[in-house]
């Protein structure tokens, strides 16, 4: 009859736990983003506030607001600079955030590149390349200045 070694399951659980915790570490990266809830984004908000009432993040001072249109809504992530590019995630106020984002870029003269899907697209103009993605309801922009 074969006996079970109790050490093996414990070692597997320990390895998985350590791996999960390591994935959560920012490793000193200043661009690491922590999720914000309505109650943590403002000391005066109550725990009954909805995420729709959350305070919008400020865009980086050098973000090209006049050249890259963003959908209306709450900015939940706003990081980057001109040298390294910007990343902005918006929780749109409407239900068609991704479609609205694409329409706004096209209206501003951007050209959609080949390979677009229902959840991601890349647009370019003379100044910028903008990747737009939707992991669900929110819309994430990755913006880089063209050389």
Secondary structure, 3 states (H helix, E strand, C coil): CCCCCHHHHHHHHHHHHHHHHHHHCCCCCCCCCCCCCHHHHCCCCCCCCCHHHCCCCCCCCCCCCCCCCCCCEEEEEEEEECCCEEEEEEEECCCCHHHHHHHHHHHCCCEECCCCCCCEEEEECCCEEEEEECCCCCEEEEEEECC
